[in-house]
Amino acid sequence: MMSAKSHAAKSKSIKPSQAAKPAEAVEPIESAATASDDGIFAARFDRHRDELESLFRMLYGESAELNEFERAMADAYAARPADLKALDVAREQDPQWYKRGDMFGMTMYTDLFAGDLKKLAGKIDYLKEQKLTYLHLMPLLQMPHPDNDGGYAIEDFDAVDPRIGTNEDLAALTRKLREAGISLCLDFVMNHTASSHRWAKAAEAGDPKYQDYYFCYDDRTVPDQYDAQVPQVFPNTAPGNFTYNEKMGKWVMTQFYPFQWDLNYRNPKVFVAMMSSVMHLANLGVEVFRLDAVPYIWKQLGTNCRNLPQVHTIVRMMRMMLEIVCPAVVLKGEVVMAPKELAAYFGTPERPECHMLYNVSIMVNLWSALANGDTRLLKAQIDKLDALPENCWFVNYLRCHDDIGWGLDEDEEVRLAIDPLKHKEFLYHFYEGAEPGSWAMGELYNYDEASKDARSCGTTASLCGVEKAIITHDKPAYEKAIGRDLLMHRAMAFLRGFPMLNCGDEIGQLNGWEYKEDPDRIEDSRNLHRSPFDWNKADERHTEGTLQSRLWEGMEGLREMRSDPCFAPDAWVTTWDTRDDGVLAVVRKQGERTIVGLFNFADRDATATMDSTADATLPAEPVALAPYEYKVIVTHE
């Protein structure tokens, strides 16, 4: 067997010219694959080679970049640290590891929580205290300042931002997290780079090679053709899909913000470079990649440039690449699309793509149910997701770094005699506190006068009424607000998938209105829920009776609930009718054991009456619930 060093050297001997030969004549990658110190790489590569090369050629023809891609995989495997290779082998034996009932996640900004990566490493005991198994850090790669869209404008995909730390700090953090049983998730911003990225600067300087890394046009002819069919992402704050660059003298595609240039994945050099960055980050210890805006990555004239087949080809190749080089690593897709679009992003059991997706639709429907005291839309959405194939898995959450976009199922709303536009307007006005009877405090984001569309911002506690009750010194309202907060978390965690908290929600952190005093942050209302973690408030989690203590204990109860065998990966999950639209019932079964979760979203007493004649394992008698009360009942063992 050859050493890893020999393996790397051997792989580099493959010449790009050899990779450009016809399919049957391409030099075998055997020189890289079989040189693995233990043959593991060779076996993994051989398992996927035919499909991987076929898909690559489907997109790029007989490109020399195929050889470069295969060499990059061999080099990444050779450079992979021994402890991560051991984790790879262990995860191959336990492929359902991310589906276990004890999975419990949190998302946060490094700088807001601790300041930088070194300081965050010193806060791991706080994370262990919550029994976290999954930590999602918001984008921390090198970015421009201040215009970086919360870190989603990246100017170097291979380097940590100096304000946050170094690559060595990241590798040290991931080692400490692994020792604590916590997997690190990072965003991989696939769709675009910052306008200050070296590729963009070279394109701006007139280099045609790098102009082909993006979508650059001399006049408005092609941009106008795209604009005729491609929806605008931010029609109010960043209208249009193209920006004119004075230095380059060309129009460049910028679907998100003008300082974010869309990448051209029709160029194989872009694909190979971006995949190399994924493998580099994986070798620093990243175990989960959140694929940001993945439905947008392939552009094609005559389409809306969303969910195109080539997107799935790229994600499938990415999945195979990881299974070859670093199978401990999993993919989490950010797919803010209708339920009918979701299953495709999981692929099939034979040809899988993402391991899991953000459960955006359930998040939105939970907030809708809370404002309305009506669970019908929520139940319908849960039923649609539960009907997806067994390989579909979700990360459930209430709040994250982003806004709440009111993308409800309009067909279902019409079926229930709900006016979609009026309902959306009600919801975003309710959560900014502008509707009569609202207990919420939040703000609008990206309001568009023409379409009447808007999104909502705010922390979970403030949107549930805690902040307003504290300001008004209303004790009954305060108690109800805490009840809403705990109800929402418990319902979210009872669903198919695993729960993820937004950092600060475990102690009821309120809105950070001080962002309005910062000229660099005032223009983005999402900064309302992107405020520094309040460590003084966190200290109160051990003081009985405080808001922090009550929510902390509530999250502990949530984790205890999920230790039940009915939260196993293969548990059967379904909703059930309660004869009360205010009450959601979710049934979980594993073997002979059945548990039922009952959640009263209404601000009134309710009674859940379940049809036990259809299933003898369900409660035979009606169950009474106070406003915002939840009950988990073991009905059969």
JORA-V577421 format. One line per field, one symbol per residue. ss: DSSP state (~ for helix, > for strand, _ for the rest). burial: 1 if it has 9 or more other C-alpha atoms within 8 Angstrom, else 0. A space follows every 10 residues. Layout:
BEGIN
ss->???
burial->???
END
This chain:
BEGIN
ss->___~~~~~~~ ~____~~~~_ __~~~____~ ~~~______~ ~~~~~~~~~~ ~~~~~~~~~~ ____~~~~~~ ~~~~~~~~~_ _~~~~~~~~~ ~~~___~~~_ ___>>>>>_~ ~~~___~~~~ ~__~~~~~~_ ___>>>>___ >>______~~ ~____>>>>> ______~~~~ ~~~~~~~~~_ __>>>>>>>_ _>>>___~~~ ~~~~___~~~ ~____>>__~ ~~~~~~~___ ___>___>__ _>>>>____> >>>______> >>_____~~~ ~~~~~~~~~~ ~~~____>>> >>_~~~____ ________~~ ~~~~~~~~~~ ~~~~~____> >>>_____~~ ~~~~~~>___ _>___>>>_~ ~~~~~~~~~~ ~~___~~~~~ ~~~~~~____ ___>>>>___ ___>>____~ ~~~~~____~ ~~~~~~~~~~ __________ __>>>>>>__ __>>>>>__~ ~~~__~~~~~ ~~__~~~~~~ ~~~~~~~~~~ ~~~~___>>> >>__~~~___ __~~~~~___ ____~~~~~_ ____~~~~~~ ~~____~~~~ ~~~~~~~~~~ ~___~~~___ _>>>>>____ __>>>>>>>> __>>>>>>>> _____>>>__ __________ __>>>____> >>>>>>_
burial->0011011101 1101010111 1000010010 1111111010 1101100100 0110111001 0111111111 1111111111 0001101111 1100000011 1011111111 1111111111 1011001100 0111111111 1111000100 1011111011 1001111011 1011111100 0111111111 1111111001 1111001001 1111111000 0010111011 0101100111 1110100101 1111110111 1111101101 1101111111 1111111111 1111111110 0011111100 1110111111 1111111111 1111100010 1110111100 0111111111 1111110111 0011101111 1111010000 0111111111 1011010010 0111000001 0011111111 1110000111 1111111100 0111111111 1111111111 0001001101 1111111111 1111101111 1111111111 1100100000 1100111111 1010001101 1000011111 1101110110 0111111100 1011111101 1111111111 0011111111 1100111111 1100000110 0100111111 0001110
END
